[in-house]
Structures are given as C-alpha cells and as structure tokens.
Amino acid sequence: QVQLVESGGGLGQPGRSLRLSCAASEGIFSAMGWYRQAPGKQREFVASMTTVGDTDYTDSVKGRFTISRDNFKNTVSLQMNNLKSDDTAVYYCDARTYRGKDYWGQGTQVTVSS
C-alpha cells in the first residue's frame, strides 16, 4: 500500500517562507503535487510536476511557490515564499499513477499569521 508522508508546514509570518516535503513509500507516479483545503472551503489544486518536469500552478501562487520533485527518491517539495494569509490551509500531497489513481498524504497544517 502506497503511503505518502508529509513534513514541514506550521506557522509562518506574512511575507516569509515555509517548505513542505512529501515522500512516497513506493510506486511510480506520472505526477506528484499539492492540494490545499482552507476552513469552510473545498480542496483546491496548488501545484504539480510530472515525471519529465512539467509544472502547473494555480494562479494565486504563481511567482511565489515553487514545486520540485526527485523521481528517484519519490519525493516532492513545495517552497512557499511571500506567504499570505490566504495561504492558510491544510496542505495535502498527491501522487497520481499512470492509470490515474490518486494517493493522498494525511495533510499538514500551514497557518500564516503575524
């Protein structure tokens, strides 16, 4: 059974940075990425990266967040710069197989507050 283990997150101040990391226990994934869910809102896409390095970001994080991935280690990271209060959410790691099956991490809280 594939397990995704997230680390990082916590409390960050507006304008500062945080970094999230996620490691998959096994598997081969066409894409790995991040979603987030703020209180009272639906889970939304944040960023993803394919095996060949193609990236996608939601508009609200473009220019501030950077996704990276290590295919050999089966890890994905999200560098979050210039944090805003709207970034406050539970962040979930996602790994998608070539058959379209999604695996999810348990979620890690990111709170942006001064």
N, CA and C atoms as an extended XYZ file, in Angstrom:
342
Properties=species:S:1:pos:R:3:atomname:S:1:resname:S:1:resid:I:1 pbc="F F F"
N         0.839       -1.185        0.000 N   GLN     1
C         0.000        0.000        0.000 CA  GLN     1
C         0.884        1.248        0.000 C   GLN     1
N         0.640        2.113       -0.938 N   VAL     2
C         1.418        3.344       -1.030 CA  VAL     2
C         1.076        4.266        0.130 C   VAL     2
N         2.091        4.801        0.746 N   GLN     3
C         1.905        5.791        1.799 CA  GLN     3
C         2.677        7.053        1.440 C   GLN     3
N         2.034        8.176        1.642 N   LEU     4
C         2.667        9.473        1.441 CA  LEU     4
C         2.839       10.132        2.803 C   LEU     4
N         4.061       10.497        3.109 N   VAL     5
C         4.360       11.100        4.406 CA  VAL     5
C         4.819       12.529        4.177 C   VAL     5
N         4.076       13.457        4.757 N   GLU     6
C         4.374       14.878        4.592 CA  GLU     6
C         5.151       15.399        5.790 C   GLU     6
N         5.922       16.437        5.544 N   SER     7
C         6.634       17.120        6.618 CA  SER     7
C         6.723       18.597        6.258 C   SER     7
N         7.045       19.381        7.269 N   GLY     8
C         7.103       20.822        7.073 CA  GLY     8
C         5.797       21.467        7.470 C   GLY     8
N         5.592       22.664        7.040 N   GLY     9
C         4.394       23.390        7.422 CA  GLY     9
C         4.559       24.040        8.775 C   GLY     9
N         3.433       24.364        9.378 N   GLY    10
C         3.457       25.035       10.672 CA  GLY    10
C         3.020       26.480       10.551 C   GLY    10
N         3.576       27.298       11.404 N   LEU    11
C         3.206       28.717       11.448 CA  LEU    11
C         4.221       29.550       10.693 C   LEU    11
N         3.728       30.383        9.778 N   GLY    12
C         4.602       31.287        9.049 CA  GLY    12
C         4.047       32.694        9.081 C   GLY    12
N         4.926       33.656        9.039 N   GLN    13
C         4.500       35.049        9.046 CA  GLN    13
C         4.260       35.542        7.624 C   GLN    13
N         3.364       36.470        7.452 N   PRO    14
C         3.154       37.045        6.114 CA  PRO    14
C         4.457       37.567        5.539 C   PRO    14
N         4.679       37.240        4.275 N   GLY    15
C         5.901       37.653        3.610 CA  GLY    15
C         7.088       36.733        3.810 C   GLY    15
N         6.977       35.813        4.730 N   ARG    16
C         8.071       34.864        4.970 CA  ARG    16
C         7.859       33.581        4.187 C   ARG    16
N         8.671       32.575        4.502 N   SER    17
C         8.669       31.339        3.708 CA  SER    17
C         8.461       30.110        4.571 C   SER    17
N         7.912       29.092        3.942 N   LEU    18
C         7.817       27.760        4.522 CA  LEU    18
C         8.064       26.740        3.409 C   LEU    18
N         8.450       25.558        3.822 N   ARG    19
C         8.714       24.494        2.845 CA  ARG    19
C         8.012       23.221        3.281 C   ARG    19
N         7.320       22.607        2.328 N   LEU    20
C         6.657       21.333        2.563 CA  LEU    20
C         7.384       20.247        1.774 C   LEU    20
N         7.432       19.072        2.364 N   SER    21
C         8.021       17.934        1.673 CA  SER    21
C         7.109       16.728        1.820 C   SER    21
N         7.209       15.828        0.853 N   CYS    22
C         6.383       14.627        0.859 CA  CYS    22
C         7.189       13.486        0.260 C   CYS    22
N         7.138       12.338        0.916 N   ALA    23
C         7.851       11.164        0.431 CA  ALA    23
C         6.868       10.010        0.251 C   ALA    23
N         6.932        9.361       -0.913 N   ALA    24
C         6.101        8.190       -1.179 CA  ALA    24
C         6.875        6.930       -0.839 C   ALA    24
N         6.187        5.993       -0.210 N   SER    25
C         6.851        4.767        0.225 CA  SER    25
C         7.213        3.861       -0.940 C   SER    25
N         6.456        3.936       -2.016 N   GLU    26
C         6.694        3.101       -3.185 CA  GLU    26
C         5.846        3.631       -4.323 C   GLU    26
N         6.054        3.038       -5.501 N   GLY    27
C         5.188        3.399       -6.619 CA  GLY    27
C         5.887        4.206       -7.686 C   GLY    27
N         5.241        4.252       -8.827 N   ILE    28
C         5.709        5.053       -9.950 CA  ILE    28
C         4.568        5.987      -10.322 C   ILE    28
N         4.860        7.260      -10.361 N   PHE    29
C         3.813        8.264      -10.496 CA  PHE    29
C         4.045        9.167      -11.696 C   PHE    29
N         2.979        9.377      -12.435 N   SER    30
C         3.076       10.289      -13.574 CA  SER    30
C         3.189       11.730      -13.104 C   SER    30
N         2.592       12.016      -11.971 N   ALA    31
C         2.652       13.375      -11.426 CA  ALA    31
C         2.580       13.327       -9.907 C   ALA    31
N         3.225       14.282       -9.303 N   MET    32
C         3.125       14.474       -7.850 CA  MET    32
C         2.868       15.950       -7.618 C   MET    32
N         2.120       16.247       -6.571 N   GLY    33
C         1.807       17.644       -6.357 CA  GLY    33
C         1.162       17.915       -5.022 C   GLY    33
N         0.553       19.072       -4.951 N   TRP    34
C        -0.042       19.540       -3.696 CA  TRP    34
C        -1.421       20.136       -3.933 C   TRP    34
N        -2.292       19.860       -2.995 N   TYR    35
C        -3.604       20.480       -2.915 CA  TYR    35
C        -3.712       21.105       -1.528 C   TYR    35
N        -4.701       21.954       -1.346 N   ARG    36
C        -4.931       22.533       -0.024 CA  ARG    36
C        -6.416       22.729        0.215 C   ARG    36
N        -6.763       22.758        1.478 N   GLN    37
C        -8.150       22.964        1.863 CA  GLN    37
C        -8.199       23.924        3.033 C   GLN    37
N        -8.779       25.075        2.791 N   ALA    38
C        -8.956       26.077        3.838 CA  ALA    38
C       -10.264       25.797        4.573 C   ALA    38
N       -10.386       26.287        5.789 N   PRO    39
C       -11.612       26.060        6.561 CA  PRO    39
C       -12.851       26.525        5.812 C   PRO    39
N       -13.832       25.656        5.714 N   GLY    40
C       -15.080       26.008        5.055 CA  GLY    40
C       -15.030       26.024        3.552 C   GLY    40
N       -13.904       25.596        2.971 N   LYS    41
C       -13.764       25.609        1.522 CA  LYS    41
C       -13.454       24.213        0.999 C   LYS    41
N       -13.634       24.051       -0.305 N   GLN    42
C       -13.304       22.781       -0.930 CA  GLN    42
C       -11.802       22.671       -1.137 C   GLN    42
N       -11.352       21.440       -1.231 N   ARG    43
C        -9.946       21.210       -1.537 CA  ARG    43
C        -9.646       21.756       -2.931 C   ARG    43
N        -8.521       22.456       -3.050 N   GLU    44
C        -8.165       23.039       -4.327 CA  GLU    44
C        -6.743       22.655       -4.732 C   GLU    44
N        -6.531       22.620       -6.027 N   PHE    45
C        -5.220       22.334       -6.591 CA  PHE    45
C        -4.268       23.486       -6.310 C   PHE    45
N        -3.015       23.146       -5.983 N   VAL    46
C        -1.993       24.168       -5.756 CA  VAL    46
C        -0.905       24.082       -6.821 C   VAL    46
N        -0.273       22.929       -6.938 N   ALA    47
C         0.839       22.794       -7.875 CA  ALA    47
C         1.089       21.319       -8.144 C   ALA    47
N         1.679       21.039       -9.310 N   SER    48
C         2.039       19.666       -9.642 CA  SER    48
C         3.240       19.662      -10.567 C   SER    48
N         3.894       18.502      -10.613 N   MET    49
C         5.037       18.317      -11.501 CA  MET    49
C         4.984       16.910      -12.054 C   MET    49
N         5.177       16.787      -13.361 N   THR    50
C         5.196       15.469      -13.982 CA  THR    50
C         6.591       14.855      -13.875 C   THR    50
N         6.687       13.623      -14.312 N   THR    51
C         7.966       12.916      -14.272 CA  THR    51
C         9.011       13.619      -15.130 C   THR    51
N         8.572       14.243      -16.205 N   VAL    52
C         9.529       14.889      -17.105 CA  VAL    52
C         9.753       16.357      -16.755 C   VAL    52
N         9.150       16.802      -15.668 N   GLY    53
C         9.444       18.135      -15.177 CA  GLY    53
C         8.465       19.231      -15.547 C   GLY    53
N         7.377       18.878      -16.199 N   ASP    54
C         6.370       19.889      -16.493 CA  ASP    54
C         5.652       20.284      -15.214 C   ASP    54
N         5.480       21.574      -15.020 N   THR    55
C         4.853       22.069      -13.806 CA  THR    55
C         3.559       22.810      -14.117 C   THR    55
N         2.723       22.870      -13.112 N   ASP    56
C         1.467       23.610      -13.198 CA  ASP    56
C         1.197       24.215      -11.826 C   ASP    56
N         0.702       25.431      -11.825 N   TYR    57
C         0.398       26.126      -10.582 CA  TYR    57
C        -0.966       26.789      -10.686 C   TYR    57
N        -1.644       26.870       -9.566 N   THR    58
C        -2.832       27.685       -9.535 CA  THR    58
C        -2.412       29.149       -9.569 C   THR    58
N        -3.244       29.983      -10.132 N   ASP    59
C        -2.848       31.373      -10.364 CA  ASP    59
C        -2.419       32.103       -9.096 C   ASP    59
N        -3.062       31.815       -7.992 N   SER    60
C        -2.809       32.574       -6.769 CA  SER    60
C        -1.427       32.337       -6.179 C   SER    60
N        -0.731       31.290       -6.617 N   VAL    61
C         0.594       31.010       -6.049 CA  VAL    61
C         1.713       31.199       -7.068 C   VAL    61
N         1.365       31.493       -8.303 N   LYS    62
C         2.391       31.678       -9.332 CA  LYS    62
C         3.338       32.811       -8.935 C   LYS    62
N         4.620       32.556       -9.077 N   GLY    63
C         5.622       33.543       -8.706 CA  GLY    63
C         6.004       33.520       -7.237 C   GLY    63
N         5.258       32.770       -6.442 N   ARG    64
C         5.560       32.690       -5.002 CA  ARG    64
C         5.927       31.272       -4.571 C   ARG    64
N         5.278       30.297       -5.129 N   PHE    65
C         5.528       28.902       -4.767 CA  PHE    65
C         6.318       28.219       -5.880 C   PHE    65
N         7.188       27.309       -5.466 N   THR    66
C         7.957       26.527       -6.425 CA  THR    66
C         7.894       25.057       -6.035 C   THR    66
N         7.495       24.238       -6.989 N   ILE    67
C         7.434       22.801       -6.738 CA  ILE    67
C         8.682       22.140       -7.303 C   ILE    67
N         9.164       21.141       -6.600 N   SER    68
C        10.304       20.370       -7.079 CA  SER    68
C        10.049       18.899       -6.771 C   SER    68
N        10.762       18.062       -7.503 N   ARG    69
C        10.489       16.637       -7.378 CA  ARG    69
C        11.769       15.856       -7.623 C   ARG    69
N        11.945       14.787       -6.874 N   ASP    70
C        13.051       13.861       -7.071 CA  ASP    70
C        12.440       12.512       -7.440 C   ASP    70
N        12.526       12.162       -8.712 N   ASN    71
C        11.894       10.929       -9.185 CA  ASN    71
C        12.525        9.677       -8.575 C   ASN    71
N        13.809        9.726       -8.327 N   PHE    72
C        14.498        8.557       -7.786 CA  PHE    72
C        14.128        8.323       -6.325 C   PHE    72
N        13.996        9.400       -5.589 N   LYS    73
C        13.643        9.281       -4.170 CA  LYS    73
C        12.126        9.277       -3.967 C   LYS    73
N        11.373        9.510       -5.021 N   ASN    74
C         9.918        9.566       -4.924 CA  ASN    74
C         9.463       10.632       -3.928 C   ASN    74
N        10.055       11.804       -4.044 N   THR    75
C         9.705       12.900       -3.162 CA  THR    75
C         9.258       14.116       -3.970 C   THR    75
N         8.448       14.931       -3.332 N   VAL    76
C         8.023       16.196       -3.925 CA  VAL    76
C         8.034       17.245       -2.821 C   VAL    76
N         8.454       18.443       -3.174 N   SER    77
C         8.533       19.529       -2.202 CA  SER    77
C         7.836       20.768       -2.750 C   SER    77
N         7.438       21.619       -1.836 N   LEU    78
C         6.800       22.874       -2.216 CA  LEU    78
C         7.443       23.989       -1.404 C   LEU    78
N         8.186       24.835       -2.072 N   GLN    79
C         8.773       26.009       -1.446 CA  GLN    79
C         7.781       27.145       -1.554 C   GLN    79
N         7.353       27.645       -0.415 N   MET    80
C         6.337       28.685       -0.383 CA  MET    80
C         6.959       29.988        0.109 C   MET    80
N         7.075       30.949       -0.757 N   ASN    81
C         7.654       32.248       -0.426 CA  ASN    81
C         6.583       33.327       -0.405 C   ASN    81
N         6.907       34.421        0.233 N   ASN    82
C         5.982       35.554        0.297 CA  ASN    82
C         4.582       35.092        0.713 C   ASN    82
N         4.535       34.423        1.832 N   LEU    83
C         3.282       33.855        2.302 CA  LEU    83
C         2.227       34.928        2.543 C   LEU    83
N         0.993       34.548        2.286 N   LYS    84
C        -0.151       35.425        2.528 CA  LYS    84
C        -1.139       34.702        3.436 C   LYS    84
N        -1.982       35.480        4.076 N   SER    85
C        -2.954       34.877        4.989 CA  SER    85
C        -3.873       33.901        4.253 C   SER    85
N        -4.134       34.169        2.987 N   ASP    86
C        -4.986       33.275        2.193 CA  ASP    86
C        -4.339       31.920        1.935 C   ASP    86
N        -3.059       31.792        2.224 N   ASP    87
C        -2.387       30.502        2.061 CA  ASP    87
C        -2.665       29.567        3.230 C   ASP    87
N        -3.286       30.081        4.265 N   THR    88
C        -3.615       29.253        5.422 CA  THR    88
C        -4.566       28.134        5.021 C   THR    88
N        -4.142       26.910        5.270 N   ALA    89
C        -4.934       25.750        4.862 CA  ALA    89
C        -4.219       24.488        5.321 C   ALA    89
N        -4.919       23.375        5.191 N   VAL    90
C        -4.266       22.076        5.311 CA  VAL    90
C        -3.785       21.694        3.915 C   VAL    90
N        -2.518       21.373        3.808 N   TYR    91
C        -1.923       21.036        2.522 CA  TYR    91
C        -1.774       19.516        2.413 C   TYR    91
N        -2.197       18.994        1.273 N   TYR    92
C        -2.172       17.555        1.031 CA  TYR    92
C        -1.258       17.238       -0.138 C   TYR    92
N        -0.413       16.267        0.069 N   CYS    93
C         0.423       15.750       -1.003 CA  CYS    93
C        -0.402       14.773       -1.836 C   CYS    93
N        -0.198       14.818       -3.133 N   ASP    94
C        -0.923       13.936       -4.057 CA  ASP    94
C         0.065       13.266       -4.998 C   ASP    94
N        -0.115       11.990       -5.202 N   ALA    95
C         0.690       11.246       -6.170 CA  ALA    95
C        -0.263       10.488       -7.076 C   ALA    95
N        -0.130       10.701       -8.368 N   ARG    96
C        -1.035       10.098       -9.347 CA  ARG    96
C        -0.285        9.082      -10.202 C   ARG    96
N        -0.841        7.888      -10.289 N   THR    97
C        -0.208        6.856      -11.112 CA  THR    97
C        -0.545        7.087      -12.585 C   THR    97
N         0.123        6.329      -13.437 N   TYR    98
C        -0.134        6.429      -14.873 CA  TYR    98
C        -1.528        5.904      -15.241 C   TYR    98
N        -2.141        5.176      -14.320 N   ARG    99
C        -3.511        4.710      -14.547 CA  ARG    99
C        -4.539        5.688      -14.001 C   ARG    99
N        -4.051        6.800      -13.436 N   GLY   100
C        -4.966        7.817      -12.959 CA  GLY   100
C        -5.420        7.673      -11.530 C   GLY   100
N        -4.818        6.765      -10.784 N   LYS   101
C        -5.192        6.603       -9.379 CA  LYS   101
C        -4.421        7.593       -8.535 C   LYS   101
N        -5.134        8.234       -7.624 N   ASP   102
C        -4.529        9.218       -6.734 CA  ASP   102
C        -4.298        8.625       -5.347 C   ASP   102
N        -3.127        8.917       -4.815 N   TYR   103
C        -2.819        8.626       -3.423 CA  TYR   103
C        -2.611        9.956       -2.703 C   TYR   103
N        -3.045        9.997       -1.441 N   TRP   104
C        -3.019       11.243       -0.691 CA  TRP   104
C        -2.251       11.104        0.611 C   TRP   104
N        -1.586       12.185        0.982 N   GLY   105
C        -0.984       12.245        2.300 CA  GLY   105
C        -2.038       12.578        3.338 C   GLY   105
N        -1.612       12.599        4.578 N   GLN   106
C        -2.544       12.833        5.670 CA  GLN   106
C        -2.864       14.309        5.860 C   GLN   106
N        -2.085       15.157        5.254 N   GLY   107
C        -2.308       16.590        5.370 CA  GLY   107
C        -1.412       17.221        6.421 C   GLY   107
N        -0.963       18.432        6.142 N   THR   108
C        -0.152       19.181        7.088 CA  THR   108
C        -0.662       20.620        7.139 C   THR   108
N        -0.780       21.134        8.340 N   GLN   109
C        -1.367       22.462        8.525 CA  GLN   109
C        -0.340       23.553        8.227 C   GLN   109
N        -0.752       24.527        7.457 N   VAL   110
C         0.025       25.744        7.243 CA  VAL   110
C        -0.832       26.913        7.703 C   VAL   110
N        -0.309       27.669        8.636 N   THR   111
C        -1.005       28.838        9.155 CA  THR   111
C        -0.138       30.066        8.949 C   THR   111
N        -0.679       31.043        8.265 N   VAL   112
C         0.050       32.283        8.008 CA  VAL   112
C        -0.579       33.377        8.851 C   VAL   112
N         0.206       33.859        9.789 N   SER   113
C        -0.308       34.859       10.718 CA  SER   113
C         0.850       35.607       11.340 C   SER   113
N         0.629       36.879       11.609 N   SER   114
C         1.649       37.673       12.283 CA  SER   114
C         1.491       37.575       13.797 C   SER   114
